[in-house]
């Protein structure tokens, strides 16, 4: 039976993957909301969907569909800035819909507690998009780790640099209270994947944390992880720059590169397929990754002490924005 969807944040970067997933699963988008009106992407998927730039008119429309046309909404997909996720999830549940929300589900662990209570009282579900858990390479890695000796602990170096220009600092992404900071904004999906594969967190240490990078050490039940995240182009390895690339992602396990660069195209569709079967990722699944990024955000960096990531030693003054940021 086809389901009716609405989508909040349809002009955003990740929204097309949700539009595709809704279409691929033979469902219907009946309404979309975004404060920006450059949303021609809808024409490629659901040209008949109603579109709104004001939350009040969007909400009114959904109300009229329900009471005047007996058209019920089943799901609201949420692709909005991180700090709005909590509010939009609540809107979905008040509309008697399940919520499908992008990462991070919320910024703070205590937000999960109140959402859990609202979920219980409403009878509706909150689903998170944790697509890396459906990546074949990561599934195989988890199987290998689960089969490893009980006392086996893996050594991991995680490096992720995704270059961003000065626009980043003007947008909501560059504002810590809205995005959650570097570790939350570009790292939460890695922390979730590591939690899923390697178990509970035993230690969480932050070595550096600035406007354009963060680095630290995480110890799980079955892994010791040195991690480094940045949006600074100048920190890219020279061979990556020579190729004209602006992103570098590396996960080394036992000093061997873990390859999972491909296989991303249909992961959102797989997420939706599981949700429609009632087998998606809920609040319990996401809790540890939210706790990790919250602790990182609120930790006092200890500097270059202990087992830190090699990239943490790179010059802190390399980004052209640094001087203006500090002033």
C-alpha positions in Angstrom: 0.0 0.0 0.0 1.5 3.4 -1.0 2.3 5.8 1.7 2.0 9.6 1.8 5.1 11.6 2.6 5.9 15.3 3.4 9.4 16.6 3.4 10.8 19.5 5.4 14.0 21.0 4.0 13.6 20.1 0.3 16.1 22.7 -1.0 19.0 21.2 1.0 21.9 19.1 -0.2 20.7 15.8 1.1 17.0 16.2 0.1 17.4 14.7 -3.4 18.4 11.3 -1.8 15.2 11.4 0.2 13.1 12.3 -2.8 14.7 9.4 -4.7 14.1 7.0 -1.8 10.4 8.0 -1.6 10.0 7.5 -5.4 12.1 4.3 -5.5 9.8 2.7 -2.8 6.7 3.6 -4.8 5.4 6.1 -2.4 4.1 9.7 -2.9 5.3 13.1 -1.8 2.2 15.2 -1.2 3.8 18.3 0.3 7.2 20.0 0.9 8.5 22.9 3.0 11.5 25.1 2.8 12.2 28.7 3.5 14.1 28.9 0.2 12.2 28.5 -3.0 14.9 27.2 -5.4 13.4 23.7 -5.4 13.2 22.7 -9.0 14.6 19.4 -8.0 11.0 18.4 -7.1 10.1 18.3 -10.8 12.4 15.3 -11.3 10.5 13.3 -8.7 7.1 14.7 -7.6 6.0 17.7 -9.8 2.5 17.5 -8.3 3.6 18.0 -4.7 2.4 21.1 -3.0 5.3 23.4 -1.9 5.4 26.0 0.9 7.9 28.5 2.3 6.0 29.2 5.5 5.6 26.6 8.2 2.1 27.9 9.1 0.7 27.4 5.6 2.4 24.0 5.3 0.8 22.9 8.6 -2.6 24.3 7.6 -2.4 22.5 4.3 -1.7 19.2 6.0 -4.7 19.8 8.3 -7.0 20.5 5.4 -5.9 17.4 3.6 -6.8 15.4 6.7 -10.1 16.9 7.6 -11.5 18.0 4.3 -10.1 15.4 1.9 -9.5 12.5 4.2 -5.9 12.3 2.9 -3.7 11.0 5.8 0.0 11.7 6.0 2.1 8.7 7.0 5.7 10.0 7.2 7.4 13.4 7.4 11.1 13.3 6.2 13.4 15.9 7.8 16.4 17.4 6.0 16.7 20.6 7.9 19.7 22.2 9.8 20.8 20.2 12.8 19.4 22.5 15.5 15.9 22.3 14.0 15.6 18.5 13.9 14.1 18.2 17.4 11.3 20.7 16.6 10.5 19.2 13.3 10.4 15.7 14.7 7.9 16.9 17.3 5.9 18.5 14.5 5.8 15.1 12.7 4.5 13.3 15.8 1.9 16.0 16.5 0.7 15.4 12.9 0.3 11.7 13.8 3.1 10.8 11.5 6.3 8.8 11.8 9.4 11.0 11.5 12.4 10.1 9.3 15.3 12.4 10.2 18.8 13.0 8.9 21.9 12.9 11.1 22.4 14.1 13.8 18.9 13.2 15.1 19.4 15.8 17.9 22.3 17.8 19.3 22.1 16.7 23.0 21.4 13.3 24.7 18.7 14.7 26.9 16.7 15.7 23.8 16.5 11.9 23.1 14.9 11.3 26.5 12.0 13.8 25.9 11.5 12.5 22.3 11.3 9.0 23.7 8.5 10.0 26.0 6.7 11.8 23.1 7.2 8.7 20.9 5.6 6.5 23.6 2.6 8.8 24.2 2.0 9.4 20.5 2.3 5.8 19.3 4.4 7.0 16.4 8.1 6.2 15.6 11.2 8.3 15.1 13.6 6.9 12.6 17.1 8.0 11.9 19.1 7.8 8.7 22.1 5.7 9.6 22.9 4.6 6.1 26.5 3.5 6.7 25.1 0.6 8.7 23.7 -0.7 5.4 27.0 -0.4 3.5 28.1 -3.8 2.4 31.8 -3.2 3.4 30.8 -2.0 6.9 28.4 -5.0 7.3 31.3 -7.3 6.4 33.6 -5.5 8.8 31.2 -5.9 11.7 30.9 -9.7 11.0 34.7 -10.0 11.1 34.9 -8.0 14.4 32.1 -10.0 15.9 34.0 -13.2 15.0 37.3 -12.0 16.4 38.7 -13.2 19.7 36.9 -11.7 22.7 40.0 -9.8 23.9 41.0 -8.5 20.4 41.2 -4.7 20.3 41.7 -3.0 16.9 43.9 0.0 16.3 42.2 2.6 14.0 43.2 5.9 12.4 40.2 7.9 11.1 41.0 10.9 8.9 38.3 13.0 7.2 39.0 16.3 5.5 36.1 17.8 3.5 37.1 21.3 2.2 34.8 24.2 2.8 35.1 27.8 1.7 34.4 31.0 3.7 30.6 30.6 3.0 30.7 27.8 5.7 31.3 30.3 8.5 28.4 32.5 7.4 26.0 29.6 7.2 24.3 27.7 10.1 27.0 25.0 9.6 29.7 27.3 10.9 27.7 28.2 14.1 28.4 25.7 16.9 25.0 26.2 18.6 23.3 25.3 15.3 25.4 22.6 13.8 27.0 21.2 16.9 30.5 22.0 15.6 32.9 20.2 13.3 32.8 16.8 15.1 29.0 16.7 15.0 28.4 18.2 11.6 30.9 16.0 9.6 31.7 13.3 12.0 28.6 11.9 13.6 28.0 9.2 10.9 31.6 7.9 11.5 31.0 7.8 15.3 27.8 5.9 14.7 29.5 3.4 12.4 32.3 2.9 14.9 29.9 2.4 17.8 27.9 -0.1 15.8 30.9 -2.2 14.9 33.2 -1.9 17.9 30.8 -1.6 20.9 30.5 0.7 23.9 32.7 3.7 24.5 35.3 3.4 27.3 37.2 6.6 26.8 36.6 9.9 24.9 39.5 12.4 24.8 39.8 15.6 22.7 43.2 16.8 21.7 42.3 19.8 19.6 39.1 21.6 18.7 39.0 24.8 16.7 36.6 26.4 14.1 38.0 24.3 11.3 39.2 21.0 12.8 38.9 18.6 15.7 40.9 15.7 16.8 40.9 13.2 19.6 41.0 9.6 20.9 38.1 7.2 21.3 38.4 3.9 22.9 35.6 1.3 22.3 35.3 -2.2 23.7 37.0 -3.5 20.6 38.9 -0.5 19.1 41.3 2.3 19.9 40.6 5.1 17.5 42.7 8.2 16.8 40.5 10.6 14.8 41.0 13.8 12.9 38.3 15.9 11.2 38.6 19.1 9.3 37.1 21.5 6.7 40.5 23.1 5.9 41.7 22.6 2.3 45.3 23.3 3.3 45.4 20.2 5.5 44.8 17.9 2.6 47.7 15.5 1.6 49.6 16.9 -1.3 48.8 14.0 -3.6 45.1 14.6 -3.1 45.5 18.3 -4.0 47.5 17.4 -7.1 44.5 15.3 -8.3 42.3 18.3 -7.9 40.3 16.7 -5.2 38.9 18.6 -2.2 38.0 15.7 0.0 40.1 13.0 1.8 38.7 10.1 3.7 40.9 7.4 5.2 40.2 4.7 7.8 43.1 2.5 8.6 42.5 -0.6 10.7 45.6 -2.3 12.0 47.5 0.1 9.6 45.7 -1.3 6.6 43.4 0.9 4.5 39.7 0.1 4.9 38.1 0.6 1.5 34.4 1.7 1.4 34.5 4.6 -1.1 31.8 3.1 -3.4 28.4 1.7 -2.8 26.7 4.8 -1.5 24.2 5.4 -4.3 21.2 3.5 -3.0 21.8 3.5 0.7 19.0 6.0 1.5 16.6 3.9 -0.5 17.6 0.9 1.6 17.0 2.9 4.8 13.5 3.8 3.6 12.8 0.1 2.6 13.7 -1.0 6.2 11.6 1.8 7.8 8.6 0.9 5.7 9.0 -2.7 7.0 9.1 -1.4 10.6 12.8 -2.3 10.8 14.6 1.1 10.7 17.0 2.7 13.2 15.3 4.2 16.2 16.3 6.2 19.2 18.2 3.5 21.0 20.4 3.0 17.9 21.5 6.6 17.7 22.1 7.3 21.4 25.8 6.5 21.7 26.8 8.6 18.7 24.9 11.6 20.1 26.6 11.1 23.5 30.0 11.0 21.8 29.6 14.3 19.9 28.1 16.0 22.9 31.0 15.1 25.1 33.5 16.1 22.4 31.7 19.5 22.0 31.8 20.2 25.7 35.4 18.9 26.4 38.4 21.0 27.2 41.1 20.0 24.6 44.2 18.6 26.4 46.6 19.5 23.5 49.2 17.1 22.0 49.4 14.7 24.8 49.0 10.9 24.8 48.0 9.0 21.7 47.0 11.7 19.3 46.4 11.6 15.5 49.4 12.6 13.4 47.4 15.3 11.6 46.8 17.0 14.9 50.4 18.4 14.7 49.7 20.3 11.5 50.0 24.1 11.7 46.9 25.7 13.2 47.4 29.0 11.2 47.1 27.5 7.7 43.5 28.6 7.0 43.0 32.1 5.5 40.0 32.6 7.6 41.8 31.9 10.9 43.0 35.5 11.4 39.6 37.0 10.8 37.9 34.3 13.0 40.3 35.0 15.9 39.8 38.8 15.6 
